Amino acid sequence: MPVFLTMARSPAAATVACLLVALFLVMSSTPAAADGYVKYKDPKQPINERVDDLLSRMTLEEKIGQMSQIERANATTTVIQKYFVGSVLSGGGSVPSDKATASTWQKMVTQMQKAALKTRLGIPIIYGIDAVHGNNNVYNATIFPHNVGLGATRDPNLVKKIGEATAHEARATGIPYTFAPCVAVCRDPRWGRCYESYSEDTRLVQLMTSNMVTGLQGDVPAKHPKGVPFVGGSKKVAGCAKHFVGDGGTTRGLNENNTVLSFHDLMRIHMPPYDNAVIKGISTIMISYSSWNGIKMHENKFLITETLKNKMNFRGFVITDWQAVDRITTPPHKHYYHSIEETIHAGIDMVMIPYDYPEFAADLVSQVKKGQIKLDRINDAVSRILRVKFTMGLFEDPLPDPRLAKELGAQEHRAVAREAVRKSLVLLKNGKKGEPMLPLAKKAKKILVAGSHAHNLGYQCGGWTATWQGMSGNNVTGVGKTILEAVKSAVDNDTAVEYAEKPDKEDIQKAGDYDYAIVAVGEEPYAETAGDNQNLTIPDPGEKVIKDVCGLVKCVVLIVSGRPLVVEPYVDYMDALVAAWLPGTEGQGITDVLFGDYGFTGKLPRTWFKSVDQLPMNYGDKRYNPLFPFGYGLTTKGTTSQN
């Protein structure tokens, strides 16, 4: 100190000297600062303090970057660093290369993450993917039954195991965030996303939601504060409950349409699963494209901010759906500047802007600087995003773990998927005149396997498999067995198995002497709006195959679909009828039950109607006259007890 004092030859110099002394004292009184200590990088500090410290250091442009989620194909090192990108996603079918391995995925994520870590503050990105029935974008991943099938199992512990396996397979590819689970309550099977819903029954959706969230993210500790996100370690992932709220209740089941309900009924039917997810520490919630009573959900401040954030105490971050800001206007992207303002004011925290990130960033920065959007709203959004990132441990372990690559398509995961398939099957009819057809005899002279879905792994898995819409063929997933392959593995070595995708009566009559036939028909893959269907008939030539085969041979019909279809006109042709839903890669789960190793235990997660003229029709309605009611399912005994 004497050095500074002796230099003070004038009042001005004395003032400068005093300021230097004060600065020196402040620095020396915090020894850690002299060692380069930064609070937000210290994992021993409380998360809220780390968030506040980091937020205080950020420029407006860095904050807007954290609110931006861009598509993988655009996430170059230059883009990530220029726009301070906070998140990257793979859209359906967006992959680093054809049939990319787990290691290839990891290398891609590592490159992006290293780019983010070299920015001024070193904030890691969060990479998200639609792992909605397994890590379904990835070749060689285990593909589990879609949610409608899981609802049929009525087994919450199994659903938790599926969540755990999905988390492991996502982490195997270096991905720590999945846009799952879908917690919609589908009230009309004409909706193209109905297979993503566990059930028409709110309580069943709640049960499955709670267990899927804990499977993906881990069990929240005792006395964990409601609404605070939780991710339990490096083998867990951040989840995303979607699509908030009422997406399963649109008029006539039209995707992205209008849900006309009172607030009371919205809260009674569609909101409870979100409350369960919040209680279980869900990290993020995705908003629906749909509207509630004419108001687009993405601009509904009452439901997003006042209800979800304030009343339900959700403390994770709220994310848009794909290009959803564009789509609050018709045509999309019209008045985009205003759309940004509306959605951010409503309470959106992270915006999925796969391609328009430069325009989004420039517009949002401009609006904040002009005072159109308050900085407090931006700070709230960024705080929520940072809270999730700190909770996930991304600042401590931002890079993929190569040791986890072996988890992709692991045998233990496929065993869980096989269990899920057999527990999801719902037996709707078994035999004629009191004589059961099932279980089938493994020792038979000759059997026929027929239908479009008997030997097509892509059809078996449905939409959101390898690509957004799904696809046909047996080279879609890399692993798995078709129904035909599973039948051949199950029957006696001396049993002749003949296969015909579209057999006609003459062929069947010429072949003759079949002990029985297994017919697998149903829907081709679809996703979202492409799946909206006002008729719900079995696609051609399914109806003809049922009539031709079952008219001549004792038969069991498997309906492979994401929802109930019109089957009443054909039930009398059939000796047995099974709802197989969209079972995924493990076709042997079907034959485990058909041939009696395990019994049928599945129950309908949704009402099976007689005619589409009855729709919407749900359990509890005053006018309720279904072909098979909600909860229906015949049972059989197997030689092996279910797990």
LOKEVO-996852 format. One record per residue (C-alpha): z, y, x; residue in one letter. Coordinates in steps of 0.25 Angstrom, whole numbers, plus 2048, in hexadecimal, padded with zeros to 3 digits. Example, Ala and Ser with C-alpha at 12.3 -4.5 7.8 and 13.67 -1.06 7.14 Angstrom:
2
81F7EE831a 81D7FC837s 
***
This chain:
643
800800800m 80380A80Bp 7F580A80Fv 7F080F802f 7FB81A802l 7F781F80Ft 7E982080Bm 7EC82A7FFa 7E9837806r 7E683E7F8s 7EA83C7E9p 7DD8357E6a 7DE82C7F2a 7ED8297EEa 7E88257E0t 7DD81C7E5v 7E88167EEa 7F18137E3c 7E680C7DBl 7E38037E6l 7F28007E8v 7F37FD7D9a 7E77F47DAl 7EC7ED7E6f 7F97EA7DFl 7F37E57D3v 7EA7DB7DBm 7F67D77E4s 7FF7D57D8s 7F67CA7D3t 7F47C07DEp 7EB7B77D7a 7E17C37D5a 7E07C47E4a 7DC7B57E4d 7D17B77DAg 7D97B27CEy 7D27B37C1v 7DA7B07B5k 7CF7AA7ACy 7CC7A07B7k 7DA79B7B7d 7DC78F7AFp 7EB7907AFk 7EA79D7A7q 7EB79D797p 7DD79C791i 7DE7A9789n 7E27B0796e 7D67AB79Dr 7CD7AF792v 7D37BD792d 7D17BE7A1d 7C37BA7A1l 7BF7C2795l 7C57CE79Cs 7BB7CC7A8r 7AE7CA7A0m 7A37D479Dt 79D7D578Fl 7917CE794e 7997C3799e 7A07C278Ck 7937C1784i 78F7B678Eg 79A7AE78Aq 7977AF77Cm 7897AA77Es 78479B77Eq 776798782i 76D78C783e 76D78378Fr 75E785791a 761794794n 76E79379Ca 7697957AAt 77279B7B5t 76B7A87B3t 76D7A97A4v 77C7A47A5i 77F7AE7B0q 7787BA7AAk 77D7B979Cy 78B7B37A0f 7887A7796v 7957A1790g 78F79478As 78378B78Av 77E781780l 77477677Fs 76D776772g 76976976Bg 760762775g 76276C780s 76476478Dv 76376679Cp 75875C79Cs 752750795d 75D745794k 76674D79Da 7717457A3t 78074A7A3a 77F74E7B1s 7737577AEt 77A75D7A3w 7867607ACq 77D7667B7k 7777707ACm 7857747A7v 78A7767B5t 77E77F7B9q 7817887ADm 7907887AFq 78E78B7BEk 7867977BAa 79179C7B0a 79C79A7BBl 7947A47C4k 7957AF7BBt 79E7BA7BEr 7AA7B47B6l 7A67A67B7g 7A77A27A8i 7A27947A6p 79879179Bi 79C78878Fi 79077E78Dy 78F77977Fg 78776E778i 78576776Ad 78D75A76Da 78E75775Fv 78E74875Fh 79074576Dg 78974D778n 77C74B770n 773754778n 77574C785v 76D73F788y 77573378An 781739782a 789731777t 784735769i 78F73375Ff 78D733750p 78B74174Ah 797747743n 793741735v 79573373Bg 7A2737741l 7A773C734g 7A472E72Ea 7AD727738t 7B972F733r 7BF72C741d 7C4739748p 7C9732754n 7BB72D756l 7B573B755v 7BF74075Fk 7BA735769k 7AC73A766i 7B0748769g 7B6744776e 7AA73C77Aa 7A1747777t 7A975177Fa 7A874778Bh 79974678Ae 797755789a 7A0757795r 79774C79Ca 78C75679Bt 79476279Fg 795768791i 7A376D78Dp 7A077277Fy 79A76B772t 795771765f 79D76775Da 7A3763754p 79B767748c 7A676873Dv 79D76B731a 7A1765724v 79376171Fc 793763710r 78476070Dd 77D754715p 77075C713r 77576571Fw 76E76172Cg 77B761734r 78375872Bc 78374D735y 78B75773Ee 796758734s 7A174D733y 7A274D724s 7A1755717e 7B0754716d 7B875F71Dt 7C4756721r 7BB74C728l 7B4757730v 7C275C734q 7C774F739l 7BA74C741m 7BA75B746t 7C875A74Cs 7C674E753n 7B8751759m 7BD75E75Ev 7C9757765t 7BF74D76Ag 7B6758770l 7C1762775q 7CE759776g 7DB75976Fd 7E176776Dv 7EF767773p 7FB76876Aa 7FE776765k 7F077A769h 7EE788762p 7E4787757k 7D778C75Ag 7D878C769v 7CD78476Fp 7D0778777f 7C876F780v 7D0764787g 7CA762795g 7BD75F79Cs 7B9753794k 7BA75B787k 7B0766781v 7B1772779a 7AD76F76Bg 7A7778760c 7AA776751a 79D77A749k 797780741h 7A178A73Bf 7A178A72Fv 79B783723g 78F77E729d 790771721g 791778714g 78377F713t 77B77F706t 773773705r 77776F713g 76D779719l 77077B728n 77478972Ce 77578D71Dn 77F793714n 78D78D710t 791792703v 7A0790701l 7AC7976FEs 7B579B70Af 7C0791704h 7B5785704d 7B0789712l 7BE788717m 7C177B710r 7B4774713i 7AE779720h 7B9780728m 7C477572Ap 7BD76E735p 7BD77B73Dy 7CB77D73Cd 7CD76E741n 7C477274Da 7CC77F750v 7D977774Fi 7D476D759k 7D0778763g 7C1779761i 7BB78276Cs 7AF788764t 7AA789756i 79B78A753m 796793747i 78D78D73Ds 77F79373Ay 78279272Bs 78779C722s 79379D719w 7907A470Bn 7847AB712g 78B7B071Ei 7867AA72Bk 7927A3732m 78E7A9740h 7917B773Ae 79D7B3732n 7A97BA738k 7B27B672Cf 7B17A7730l 7AF7A873Fi 7B97B3743t 7C37B5737e 7C47A6733t 7C079D73Fl 7C67A674Ak 7D17AE743n 7D67A5738k 7D379773Fm 7D779D74Dn 7CB797754f 7CC79B763r 7C0795768g 7B279B768f 7A879C75Cv 799798760i 78C79A758t 78278F755d 77578F75Dw 76E79D75Bq 7777A074Fa 7787AF751v 7697AF750d 7697A7743r 7727B073Bi 7667B8737t 7587B3731t 7507B3739p 7587AF745p 75B7B974Fh 7587C5746k 7627D0748h 7687C8754y 7707D4759y 7777D574Ch 7797C674Bs 7807C6758i 7897D1753e 78C7C9746e 78F7BC74Dt 7987C1758i 7A07CA74Dh 7A17BD745a 7A97B7750g 79F7AF758i 7A37AD767d 7987A576Dm 7897A6769v 78079B76Bm 7737A3770i 76B798777p 75F7A277Ay 7627B0776d 76E7B277Fy 7687BF786p 7667C6779e 7747C1773f 77B7C6780a 7747D4780a 7767D6771d 7857D2771l 7887DB77Ev 7817E6777s 7897E576Aq 7967E4771v 7937F1779k 78F7F876Dk 79C7F4766g 7957EC75Bq 79D7E0760i 7AB7E2765k 7AF7DD773l 7BB7D776Cd 7B27CD765r 7AA7C9772i 7B87C7779n 7BC7BE76Ed 7B07B676Fa 7B07B577Ev 7BF7B277Es 7BD7A6775r 7B17A177Ei 7BA7A278Al 7C679B784r 7BD78F781v 7B878F78Fk 7C6790795f 7CB78578Bt 7C077C790m 7C377E79Eg 7B57837A2l 7BB78D7ACf 7C27827B4e 7B77777B2d 7AA77D7AEp 7A17737B4l 79D7657AEp 7A47597B4d 79A74F7BAp 7A47447B8r 7A27457A9l 7937427A9a 7967337A7k 79C736799e 78F738793l 78B72C78Ag 79872578Fa 799717789q 7A771B783e 7A172677Ch 79671D776r 7A1714772a 7A771F76Av 79A722764a 797714760r 7A5714759e 7A1721752a 79471B74Dv 79B70E747r 7A6716740k 79C72073As 794716733l 796717724v 79370A71Cl 78E70F70El 789702709k 78B6F370Dn 7846E8706g 77E6E56F8k 7856DE6ECk 7926DD6F4g 78D6D6700e 78F6DF70Dp 7846E0717m 78C6E6722l 7906E272Dp 7826DC731l 7816CF738a 77E6CF747k 7786C1746k 76C6C373Ea 75E6BD740k 7566CA73Ek 7596D873Ai 7516E4738l 7556F273Dv 74D6FD737a 74C70C734g 74971973Cs 75871A741h 75A70C746a 75470E754h 75471D756n 76072375El 75C73175Cg 75D72F74Dy 76A72874Eq 770734755c 76A73F74Dg 76974E74Fg 77075575Bw 76C749764t 76574C771a 75E75876At 76376175Fw 75B75A753q 75C74C759g 75074375Bm 74A735759s 74A72A763g 75272176Cn 752729779n 75A735773v 768733778t 767729784g 77272077Fv 774719772g 76F70E769k 76770E75Dt 76B706751i 7606FC754l 7656FA762e 7736F975Da 76F6EE753v 7686E675Dk 7746E7766s 77D6E375Aa 7766D7754v 7766C875Ad 76C6C6765n 7646BC75Cd 7626C7751t 7546CC750a 7546DB74Ev 7476E1749e 7456F1748y 73C6F9740a 73D70873Ee 735708731k 7336FA72Cp 72B6F871Fd 72D6ED715k 7216E471Ae 7276E4728d 7356E0723i 72F6D571Aq 7276CF725k 7326CF72Ea 73C6C9724g 7496C2725d 7516CE72Ay 7606CB729d 7626DA727y 75D6E872Aa 7636F4730i 75C70172Cv 75F70E733a 75971B72Cv 75E72972Bg 75B737730e 75373C73Ce 75B745745p 75D754742y 76775F744a 76B76C73De 760772733t 756767736a 75F75D72Fg 761765722d 75C75B718n 75C75E709q 75774F705n 75F74670El 75673A70Ct 75572F717i 74973471Fp 73C72B71Fd 73A720720p 74971D71Fg 74971A710e 73D711710k 74370971Cv 74F707714i 747702708k 73E6F970Fd 7486F3718v 7546F270Fc 74B6ED703g 7486E170Bl 7536DE715v 7626DF714k 7656EC71Bc 76F6F671Fv 76B705720v 77070F72Al 76E71D726i 76E725734v 76F73472Fs 778740731g 77C740722r 77A738715p 76C736710l 766732703v 768723703v 76B7206F4e 75D71B6F0p 75E7116FBy 76C70B6FBv 7687006F2d 75E6FB6FDy 7696FA707m 7736EF70Ad 77B6F8712a 77B707715l 78170E721v 78371D724a 78171D733a 78072D735w 77B731743l 78272774Cp 77D72B759g 77A723765t 783717763e 77B70E759g 78470275Cq 78F709754g 786706748i 7846F774Bt 7936F674Ed 7956F873Fv 7896F2739l 78B6E5740f 79A6E473Dg 7A16E774Ad 7A76F3744y 7A96F6735g 7A470272Df 7AE70C72Ct 7A771A72Bg 7A972271Ek 79F72D719l 7A273B71Fp 799741714r 79573D706t 788735704w 78173B6F9f 7777346EFk 76D7406EEs 76B74D6F5v 76C7536E7d 77B7516E8q 77D7596F5l 7867606F9p 7907556F5m 79D7536FCn 7A974B6FBy 7B27526F1g 7A77586E9d 7A97586D9k 79B7526D8r 79B7466E2y 79273A6E0n 78E7356EDp 7877286F1l 7927266FBf 79E72F6FBp 7A5736707f 7AE72C70Eg 7A6720709y 7A4715713g 7A4706712l 7AC6FE71Ct 7AA6F1723t 7B26E972Dk 7AE6E773Bg 7B16DC746t 7B66E874Ft 7C06F274Bs 7BC70174Cq 7C1709758n 
***
